[in-house]
Every structure is written in structure tokens, then in C-alpha cells.
């Protein structure tokens, strides 16, 4: 009989412990998703059921109710319009700012980077009163006649919210690209714009995708700012998170199964985006952890 060494025992225990942690964390993460999925297909208006899988299941009942008796698709369109516009605006600022801070040297460079760090330290919730005052002074606060202006105001806020620390991250990622490439391109007669577009942008694409996905997700899950700015507007003018919140905010008239159905549909675009850009997201996070 082959003798098992002490090293093999320790290695086996270590691997077993790692698998235990992975299984335990998977259960913690997947169980709420499973409950939400089962609730979305549950015919009874109850978040819980006696069995793990509800006795009465309908694949369409809650989704039809969501589509016909609520303004869900208006919330959906409002939210993703704001999210896409915020992402495009933020990425434009992040990419250009990161490139300038990385490749150019000017007197205000260091103070500007320090300012970005200081601004990032301030909790976003502490700016709500200031945002309310600005929106109210502009005449767009809770006004049914200025819904597009309110959306535009929210887009600007989301752009600035995601542009502080992300600019620093983007600058660090640009720093990881050797400057020798810039010098070689200059010798060959390339302009600054050509260096930026043809050489640097393809190399920093993974981080651009990562920051774009994170920025895209912020408006989808935000409840606080829409509650400030859109609470008194018509139901169809609210955002997805705020609209779904109204389905469970009233305890007596709560609709947890309709809420679960809406949450499942709301998760579809982020999941699709993740799978489309999965390669870039993984490589961007990995390289960012090493290079940044």
C-alpha cells in the first residue's frame, strides 16, 4: 500500500477547502437569483411558497400583467435611453482625459489629478441637496413640461459621477502602454490624433469596455436620484428602478411576483452585454489589476 505523504494530505485539504468556499459562495449568489426566477413564474401573489418550486407555475401570467397593467416598457425605454447616453458621454470624457493626463505634461496636471481624487472621496449621497437646488433653480424639478430636460440633467449627473475615478483608472491604463510606441509613430510622421486613434485606442479597448459596462449599469439600479427628480411625474415618465420600487413599496398592495418578473427582464440587457464583451471584460480587469 502506497504511503500518503504529509504534503499530499495538506494539498488535498487545501483543494477541498477551496472547493467548499467556491460551492458556498455559489449558493449564496445563485439562491436569491433562483428565488427571484421562481417568483416571476409563480401564479400566486406571494414571494414565498411552501415548496422550493411553486406548485402553480405560469410562464406568461406575471409578464403579461407587467406589460398590460403597468408602464413597464416606458420605464424600460426611459432607463436604457439615459443609460446609453450617460455611457457614451462618460466614455468620451474618460478616454480623452485619461489620454491627456497620461501623455501630456502641464502645470495643472498634478493638482487636477489630486482634485479628482478628493472629489471621489465625497459620498454621492451628500450631493443630493445640491443637485435638488440646481434642478429647482433651473426650473426642471418635478415638472411635467420638462421631462426631457430632467432626463438631460440626470444624464449629465451620471456622466460626472462616473468620470472622476474612471479617469484616473483610464490614465493608469494609458500609462501601461510603452511611450516607445508613441515615439516610433512620431518618427514615422504620425500626428497626435493618429497615435491616439490607431495605436493607443486598440491597446486600451479592454479597459474602455470595462468602464463602459460599469457606467452603463449605474442608472439601471439607481433609485435615489430618480426619486428626487421624477417622483411626482406621471408613472410612465419614471425610470425602471423607481417604477419597480412602486410595485413593492406599498405593503398592502405589494406585487412581489410582478416585481420579480420585471427584475428578470431588466437583467437581460446587462447579461447580454456581459456575454458579448466577456473577453474584453476579463482581460481588462486582469490587466488593470496587474498594470494599474
Secondary structure as GFF3:
##gff-version 3
##sequence-region A 1 292
A	DSSP	alpha_helix	6	40	.	.	.	ID=ss1
A	DSSP	alpha_helix	61	69	.	.	.	ID=ss2
A	DSSP	alpha_helix	72	103	.	.	.	ID=ss3
A	DSSP	alpha_helix	109	121	.	.	.	ID=ss4
A	DSSP	three_ten_helix	124	127	.	.	.	ID=ss5
A	DSSP	alpha_helix	128	137	.	.	.	ID=ss6
A	DSSP	three_ten_helix	144	146	.	.	.	ID=ss7
A	DSSP	alpha_helix	147	161	.	.	.	ID=ss8
A	DSSP	alpha_helix	164	175	.	.	.	ID=ss9
A	DSSP	alpha_helix	179	187	.	.	.	ID=ss10
A	DSSP	alpha_helix	192	194	.	.	.	ID=ss11
A	DSSP	pi_helix	195	200	.	.	.	ID=ss12
A	DSSP	alpha_helix	201	221	.	.	.	ID=ss13
A	DSSP	alpha_helix	224	230	.	.	.	ID=ss14
A	DSSP	three_ten_helix	235	237	.	.	.	ID=ss15
A	DSSP	alpha_helix	240	249	.	.	.	ID=ss16
A	DSSP	alpha_helix	256	276	.	.	.	ID=ss17
A	DSSP	alpha_helix	278	291	.	.	.	ID=ss18
###
